[in-house]
Amino acid sequence: MRLEKCWFCSSTVYPGHGIQFVRNDAKIFRFCRSKCHKNFKMKRNPRKVKWTKAYRRLRGKDMTQDSTFEFERKRNRPERYDRNLTANTLKAIKKIDKVRVDREARHHEKRMKGKKAKEHREAAKELEQSISLVKAPSVLQQDPSFNLPIKVKVSQQQPDKSLAMMEE
């Protein structure tokens, strides 16, 4: 069973699925769905269409350089069947898939590293600019405790003696 890649979005095209377009110069284009085929006919560049793999790689959203991509390459040379080789290959595929997932997770974490602090700063700035929507301006003038930054004290409960005994 041969799995092809969509020319436009780089997703997998399974046998019996998708559309195949052959140009006059005998170049074959395979598409996973009509959406990709229509975009190709409209002469759209996959690197400029946001939902494609090419766009995501170009903009640094997906990993581009990784040794696990080498295993995904198409090989045209047929191999002689060997039961041990097949078994080892199937074991290796599982390991490679796990490595790829871990690396993608690390890549995503690195991309999202400063996002939480940025969102917190933006929320504080927005609250500072529109505090009058939260509290009436007259209340803010009367009671200076409503001015920013607002500090909230959280009281901590005393731990139960029974829990302390269970931990020991």
Accessible surface in RSA format (square Angstrom, percent):
REM  Atomic radii and reference values for relative SASA: ProtOr
REM  Chains: A
REM  Algorithm: Lee & Richards
REM  Probe-radius: 1.40
REM  Slices: 20
REM RES _ NUM      All-atoms   Total-Side   Main-Chain    Non-polar    All polar
REM                ABS   REL    ABS   REL    ABS   REL    ABS   REL    ABS   REL
RES MET A   1   188.00  97.4 100.84  66.7  87.16 207.5  85.51  72.7 102.49 135.8
RES ARG A   2   139.78  58.7 124.12  63.3  15.66  37.3  48.01  65.6  91.78  55.6
RES LEU A   3    84.90  47.3  57.70  41.3  27.20  68.4  57.70  40.5  27.20  73.2
RES GLU A   4    28.29  16.2  26.23  19.8   2.07   4.9  13.78  26.7  14.52  11.9
RES LYS A   5   103.82  50.7  89.78  55.1  14.04  33.4  69.04  62.1  34.79  37.1
RES CYS A   6     3.31   2.5   0.00   0.0   3.31   7.8   0.00   0.0   3.31   3.6
RES TRP A   7   107.28  43.1  85.41  41.3  21.87  51.3  76.35  40.7  30.92  50.2
RES PHE A   8     1.85   0.9   0.00   0.0   1.85   4.8   0.00   0.0   1.85   5.3
RES CYS A   9     9.73   7.4   4.63   5.2   5.10  12.0   3.22   8.1   6.52   7.0
RES SER A  10    42.65  36.0  36.29  48.4   6.36  14.7  12.04  25.6  30.61  42.9
RES SER A  11    42.95  36.3  34.56  46.1   8.39  19.3  41.73  88.9   1.22   1.7
RES THR A  12    47.89  34.1  32.79  33.2  15.10  36.0  11.14  15.0  36.74  55.5
RES VAL A  13    10.46   6.9   7.65   6.9   2.81   6.8   9.29   8.1   1.17   3.2
RES TYR A  14   114.00  53.2 111.79  63.6   2.21   5.7  72.14  54.2  41.86  51.6
RES PRO A  15    71.46  52.1  45.19  41.2  26.26  95.5  57.24  47.3  14.21  88.3
RES GLY A  16    90.65 111.8   0.00   N/A  90.65 111.8  44.78 122.9  45.87 102.7
RES HIS A  17   126.62  69.2 109.58  76.2  17.04  43.6  60.71  62.6  65.90  76.7
RES GLY A  18    41.53  51.2   0.00   N/A  41.53  51.2   4.51  12.4  37.02  82.9
RES ILE A  19    63.91  36.4  56.16  41.8   7.76  18.7  61.93  44.6   1.99   5.4
RES GLN A  20   101.18  56.6  72.91  53.3  28.27  67.3  22.83  48.6  78.35  59.4
RES PHE A  21    73.39  36.7  71.24  44.1   2.14   5.6  73.39  44.5   0.00   0.0
RES VAL A  22    83.72  55.1  60.11  54.4  23.61  56.9  60.11  52.2  23.61  64.0
RES ARG A  23   106.50  44.7 101.01  51.5   5.49  13.1  42.16  57.6  64.34  39.0
RES ASN A  24   164.39 113.4 126.31 122.1  38.09  91.7  37.45  90.1 126.95 122.7
RES ASP A  25    97.89  68.6  64.40  64.1  33.49  79.2  50.45 118.7  47.44  47.3
RES ALA A  26    76.36  70.2  58.51  90.3  17.85  40.6  61.14  86.1  15.22  40.3
RES LYS A  27    94.05  45.9  87.52  53.7   6.53  15.6  65.31  58.8  28.74  30.6
RES ILE A  28    73.06  41.6  57.75  43.0  15.32  36.9  57.75  41.6  15.32  41.6
RES PHE A  29     6.04   3.0   5.38   3.3   0.66   1.7   6.04   3.7   0.00   0.0
RES ARG A  30    67.34  28.3  64.65  33.0   2.69   6.4  10.38  14.2  56.96  34.5
RES PHE A  31     0.08   0.0   0.00   0.0   0.08   0.2   0.00   0.0   0.08   0.2
RES CYS A  32    23.99  18.2   9.23  10.3  14.76  34.7   9.68  24.5  14.32  15.4
RES ARG A  33   103.80  43.6  97.91  49.9   5.90  14.0  55.34  75.6  48.47  29.4
RES SER A  34    57.55  48.6  53.51  71.4   4.03   9.3  25.22  53.7  32.33  45.3
RES LYS A  35    92.13  44.9  86.22  52.9   5.91  14.1  55.81  50.2  36.31  38.7
RES CYS A  36     0.00   0.0   0.00   0.0   0.00   0.0   0.00   0.0   0.00   0.0
RES HIS A  37    28.44  15.5  28.44  19.8   0.00   0.0  19.68  20.3   8.76  10.2
RES LYS A  38   117.02  57.1 116.06  71.2   0.96   2.3  66.18  59.6  50.84  54.2
RES ASN A  39     9.76   6.7   9.76   9.4   0.00   0.0   0.00   0.0   9.76   9.4
RES PHE A  40    36.43  18.2  31.14  19.3   5.29  13.8  31.64  19.2   4.79  13.7
RES LYS A  41   128.28  62.6 101.44  62.2  26.84  63.9  61.92  55.7  66.36  70.7
RES MET A  42   109.48  56.7  81.27  53.8  28.21  67.2  60.23  51.2  49.25  65.2
RES LYS A  43   188.04  91.7 154.89  95.0  33.15  78.9 105.52  95.0  82.51  87.9
RES ARG A  44   120.03  50.4 107.94  55.0  12.09  28.8  26.44  36.1  93.59  56.7
RES ASN A  45    51.25  35.3  41.50  40.1   9.75  23.5  21.76  52.4  29.49  28.5
RES PRO A  46    21.13  15.4  21.13  19.3   0.00   0.0  21.13  17.4   0.00   0.0
RES ARG A  47   130.43  54.8 130.16  66.4   0.27   0.6  28.91  39.5 101.52  61.5
RES LYS A  48   157.01  76.6 134.25  82.4  22.76  54.2  78.87  71.0  78.14  83.2
RES VAL A  49    20.67  13.6  17.24  15.6   3.43   8.3  20.67  18.0   0.00   0.0
RES LYS A  50   149.32  72.8 139.52  85.6   9.80  23.3  83.50  75.2  65.83  70.1
RES TRP A  51    88.54  35.5  62.18  30.1  26.36  61.9  60.08  32.0  28.47  46.2
RES THR A  52     0.02   0.0   0.00   0.0   0.02   0.1   0.02   0.0   0.00   0.0
RES LYS A  53    81.36  39.7  78.76  48.3   2.60   6.2  35.34  31.8  46.02  49.0
RES ALA A  54    32.54  29.9  22.53  34.8  10.01  22.8  30.24  42.6   2.30   6.1
RES TYR A  55    29.25  13.7  29.25  16.6   0.00   0.0  10.17   7.6  19.09  23.5
RES ARG A  56    88.46  37.1  88.46  45.1   0.00   0.0  20.26  27.7  68.20  41.3
RES ARG A  57    89.57  37.6  83.46  42.5   6.11  14.5  20.28  27.7  69.29  42.0
RES LEU A  58   110.41  61.5  79.60  56.9  30.80  77.4  85.74  60.2  24.66  66.4
RES ARG A  59   117.18  49.2  88.58  45.2  28.60  68.1  38.61  52.8  78.57  47.6
RES GLY A  60    37.53  46.3   0.00   N/A  37.53  46.3  30.41  83.5   7.12  15.9
RES LYS A  61    76.53  37.3  73.30  45.0   3.23   7.7  25.02  22.5  51.51  54.9
RES ASP A  62    30.05  21.0  26.18  26.1   3.87   9.1   8.64  20.3  21.41  21.4
RES MET A  63    24.27  12.6  16.91  11.2   7.36  17.5   9.79   8.3  14.48  19.2
RES THR A  64    69.29  49.3  49.63  50.3  19.66  46.9  28.42  38.2  40.87  61.8
RES GLN A  65   165.76  92.7 140.81 102.9  24.95  59.4  58.04 123.5 107.73  81.7
RES ASP A  66    27.69  19.4   6.69   6.7  21.01  49.7   8.21  19.3  19.49  19.4
RES SER A  67    76.56  64.7  60.30  80.5  16.26  37.4  55.67 118.5  20.89  29.3
RES THR A  68     5.23   3.7   5.21   5.3   0.02   0.1   5.23   7.0   0.00   0.0
RES PHE A  69    46.34  23.2  40.80  25.3   5.54  14.4  41.00  24.9   5.34  15.3
RES GLU A  70    89.11  51.2  85.52  64.7   3.59   8.5  41.62  80.5  47.49  38.8
RES PHE A  71   119.46  59.8 100.52  62.3  18.95  49.3 101.01  61.2  18.45  52.8
RES GLU A  72    92.71  53.2  64.84  49.1  27.87  66.4  35.95  69.5  56.76  46.3
RES ARG A  73   140.27  58.9 126.44  64.5  13.83  32.9  58.81  80.4  81.46  49.4
RES LYS A  74   126.97  61.9  95.28  58.5  31.70  75.5  69.09  62.2  57.88  61.7
RES ARG A  75   132.27  55.5 106.22  54.1  26.05  62.0  63.96  87.4  68.32  41.4
RES ASN A  76   118.54  81.7  90.67  87.6  27.87  67.1  34.73  83.6  83.81  81.0
RES ARG A  77   184.27  77.4 169.42  86.4  14.85  35.4  76.02 103.9 108.25  65.6
RES PRO A  78   121.81  88.8  95.00  86.6  26.82  97.5 106.24  87.7  15.57  96.8
RES GLU A  79   116.90  67.1  87.01  65.8  29.89  71.2  48.55  93.9  68.35  55.8
RES ARG A  80   219.06  92.0 197.17 100.5  21.90  52.1  81.16 110.9 137.90  83.6
RES TYR A  81   166.61  77.8 139.01  79.1  27.60  71.8 118.36  88.9  48.25  59.5
RES ASP A  82    69.64  48.8  65.33  65.0   4.32  10.2  18.89  44.5  50.75  50.6
RES ARG A  83   188.67  79.2 184.86  94.2   3.81   9.1  57.04  78.0 131.63  79.8
RES ASN A  84   107.75  74.3 106.73 103.1   1.02   2.5  20.32  48.9  87.43  84.5
RES LEU A  85    90.28  50.3  87.85  62.9   2.43   6.1  89.87  63.1   0.41   1.1
RES THR A  86    53.27  37.9  49.63  50.3   3.64   8.7  43.81  58.9   9.46  14.3
RES ALA A  87    46.57  42.8  40.28  62.2   6.29  14.3  45.20  63.7   1.36   3.6
RES ASN A  88    87.51  60.3  82.92  80.1   4.59  11.1  23.93  57.6  63.58  61.5
RES THR A  89    62.73  44.6  58.25  59.1   4.48  10.7  51.49  69.2  11.24  17.0
RES LEU A  90   102.72  57.2 101.49  72.6   1.24   3.1 101.56  71.3   1.16   3.1
RES LYS A  91   132.36  64.6 128.78  79.0   3.58   8.5  79.60  71.6  52.76  56.2
RES ALA A  92    40.31  37.1  37.43  57.8   2.88   6.5  40.06  56.4   0.25   0.7
RES ILE A  93    95.08  54.1  93.13  69.4   1.94   4.7  94.22  67.9   0.85   2.3
RES LYS A  94   155.67  75.9 145.28  89.1  10.38  24.7  92.66  83.4  63.01  67.1
RES LYS A  95   146.38  71.4 142.55  87.5   3.83   9.1  89.37  80.4  57.01  60.7
RES ILE A  96    31.44  17.9  30.57  22.8   0.87   2.1  31.44  22.6   0.00   0.0
RES ASP A  97    74.52  52.2  74.16  73.8   0.36   0.8  12.88  30.3  61.64  61.5
RES LYS A  98   137.70  67.2 131.40  80.6   6.30  15.0 101.42  91.3  36.29  38.7
RES VAL A  99    59.94  39.4  58.85  53.3   1.09   2.6  59.94  52.1   0.00   0.0
RES ARG A 100    42.07  17.7  42.07  21.4   0.00   0.0  15.12  20.7  26.96  16.3
RES VAL A 101    84.14  55.4  82.87  75.0   1.27   3.1  83.09  72.2   1.05   2.9
RES ASP A 102    59.58  41.7  56.74  56.5   2.84   6.7  16.18  38.1  43.41  43.3
RES ARG A 103    76.26  32.0  73.40  37.4   2.86   6.8  15.05  20.6  61.21  37.1
RES GLU A 104    79.96  45.9  75.86  57.4   4.10   9.8  24.62  47.6  55.34  45.2
RES ALA A 105    50.61  46.5  41.09  63.4   9.53  21.7  49.44  69.6   1.18   3.1
RES ARG A 106   149.55  62.8 145.32  74.1   4.22  10.1  67.07  91.7  82.48  50.0
RES HIS A 107    43.54  23.8  39.72  27.6   3.82   9.8  33.08  34.1  10.46  12.2
RES HIS A 108    93.45  51.1  93.36  64.9   0.09   0.2  61.97  63.9  31.48  36.6
RES GLU A 109   119.22  68.4 110.26  83.4   8.96  21.3  44.48  86.0  74.74  61.0
RES LYS A 110   154.55  75.4 138.95  85.3  15.60  37.2  86.27  77.7  68.28  72.7
RES ARG A 111    85.31  35.8  50.26  25.6  35.04  83.4  27.49  37.6  57.82  35.0
RES MET A 112    65.40  33.9  55.75  36.9   9.65  23.0  49.82  42.4  15.58  20.6
RES LYS A 113   173.74  84.8 146.35  89.8  27.39  65.2  95.95  86.4  77.79  82.9
RES GLY A 114    47.73  58.9   0.00   N/A  47.73  58.9  36.28  99.6  11.45  25.6
RES LYS A 115   106.95  52.2 101.16  62.1   5.78  13.8  56.53  50.9  50.42  53.7
RES LYS A 116   170.04  83.0 166.08 101.9   3.96   9.4 111.06 100.0  58.99  62.8
RES ALA A 117    55.34  50.9  45.94  70.9   9.40  21.4  52.68  74.2   2.66   7.0
RES LYS A 118   111.11  54.2 111.07  68.1   0.04   0.1  54.53  49.1  56.58  60.3
RES GLU A 119    91.57  52.6  86.81  65.7   4.76  11.3  34.49  66.7  57.09  46.6
RES HIS A 120   134.60  73.6 128.97  89.6   5.63  14.4  86.28  88.9  48.32  56.2
RES ARG A 121   150.93  63.4 143.42  73.1   7.51  17.9  73.02  99.8  77.91  47.2
RES GLU A 122    93.90  53.9  88.05  66.6   5.85  13.9  42.61  82.4  51.29  41.9
RES ALA A 123    59.26  54.5  49.33  76.1   9.93  22.6  54.68  77.0   4.58  12.1
RES ALA A 124    51.22  47.1  42.66  65.8   8.56  19.5  49.42  69.6   1.81   4.8
RES LYS A 125   131.50  64.2 127.30  78.1   4.20  10.0  74.01  66.6  57.49  61.2
RES GLU A 126   118.16  67.8 116.08  87.8   2.07   4.9  35.99  69.6  82.16  67.1
RES LEU A 127    71.25  39.7  67.47  48.3   3.79   9.5  70.81  49.7   0.44   1.2
RES GLU A 128   115.92  66.6 102.98  77.9  12.94  30.8  23.37  45.2  92.55  75.6
RES GLN A 129   133.17  74.5  96.11  70.2  37.06  88.2  43.43  92.4  89.74  68.1
RES SER A 130    32.44  27.4  30.13  40.2   2.31   5.3  20.87  44.4  11.57  16.2
RES ILE A 131    28.91  16.5  28.91  21.5   0.00   0.0  28.91  20.8   0.00   0.0
RES SER A 132    56.01  47.3  44.78  59.8  11.23  25.9  22.80  48.5  33.21  46.5
RES LEU A 133   153.83  85.7 119.90  85.8  33.93  85.3 122.96  86.4  30.87  83.1
RES VAL A 134    92.94  61.2  64.14  58.1  28.80  69.4  69.71  60.6  23.23  63.0
RES LYS A 135    80.35  39.2  77.23  47.4   3.12   7.4  32.36  29.1  47.99  51.1
RES ALA A 136    50.60  46.5  39.26  60.6  11.34  25.8  43.59  61.4   7.01  18.6
RES PRO A 137    79.49  57.9  78.06  71.2   1.43   5.2  79.03  65.2   0.46   2.9
RES SER A 138    63.32  53.5  58.64  78.3   4.68  10.8  41.85  89.1  21.47  30.1
RES VAL A 139    53.30  35.1  53.30  48.2   0.00   0.0  53.30  46.3   0.00   0.0
RES LEU A 140    26.79  14.9  21.89  15.7   4.90  12.3  22.13  15.5   4.66  12.5
RES GLN A 141   156.24  87.4 123.31  90.1  32.93  78.4  45.30  96.4 110.94  84.1
RES GLN A 142   146.14  81.7 114.20  83.5  31.94  76.0  45.33  96.5 100.81  76.5
RES ASP A 143    55.72  39.0  54.36  54.1   1.36   3.2  18.23  42.9  37.50  37.4
RES PRO A 144    98.09  71.5  87.96  80.2  10.14  36.8  89.15  73.6   8.94  55.6
RES SER A 145    79.96  67.6  52.34  69.8  27.62  63.6  54.84 116.8  25.12  35.2
RES PHE A 146    58.41  29.2  57.92  35.9   0.49   1.3  58.10  35.2   0.31   0.9
RES ASN A 147    79.95  55.1  71.20  68.8   8.75  21.1  25.05  60.3  54.90  53.1
RES LEU A 148    52.65  29.3  26.86  19.2  25.79  64.8  26.86  18.9  25.79  69.4
RES PRO A 149   105.42  76.8  92.35  84.2  13.07  47.5  94.16  77.7  11.26  70.0
RES ILE A 150    88.34  50.3  62.67  46.7  25.67  61.9  64.39  46.4  23.95  65.0
RES LYS A 151   172.35  84.1 144.16  88.5  28.19  67.1  92.98  83.7  79.36  84.5
RES VAL A 152   120.16  79.1  90.14  81.6  30.02  72.3  93.19  81.0  26.97  73.2
RES LYS A 153   201.55  98.3 172.06 105.6  29.49  70.2 119.24 107.3  82.31  87.7
RES VAL A 154   126.04  82.9  97.62  88.4  28.42  68.5 101.10  87.8  24.94  67.6
RES SER A 155   107.83  91.1  80.74 107.7  27.09  62.4  54.19 115.4  53.64  75.1
RES GLN A 156   164.70  92.1 136.27  99.6  28.42  67.7  44.35  94.4 120.35  91.3
RES GLN A 157   173.62  97.1 144.94 105.9  28.68  68.3  53.68 114.3 119.93  91.0
RES GLN A 158   156.17  87.3 139.45 101.9  16.72  39.8  60.21 128.2  95.96  72.8
RES PRO A 159   107.84  78.6  83.58  76.2  24.27  88.2  93.39  77.1  14.45  89.8
RES ASP A 160    84.10  58.9  77.92  77.6   6.19  14.6  14.66  34.5  69.44  69.3
RES LYS A 161   169.46  82.7 162.11  99.5   7.35  17.5 107.71  97.0  61.75  65.8
RES SER A 162    69.35  58.6  62.64  83.6   6.71  15.5  47.22 100.6  22.13  31.0
RES LEU A 163    95.13  53.0  94.97  67.9   0.15   0.4  94.97  66.7   0.15   0.4
RES ALA A 164    48.45  44.5  42.57  65.7   5.87  13.4  46.72  65.8   1.73   4.6
RES MET A 165   141.39  73.2 125.96  83.4  15.43  36.7  96.13  81.7  45.26  60.0
RES MET A 166   151.57  78.5 117.11  77.5  34.46  82.1 107.30  91.2  44.27  58.6
RES GLU A 167   151.65  87.1 114.50  86.6  37.16  88.5  48.75  94.3 102.90  84.0
RES GLU A 168   178.59 102.5 114.34  86.5  64.24 153.0  65.49 126.7 113.09  92.3
END  Absolute sums over single chains surface
CHAIN  1 A    15293.9      12969.3       2324.6       8418.0       6875.9
END  Absolute sums over all chains
TOTAL         15293.9      12969.3       2324.6       8418.0       6875.9
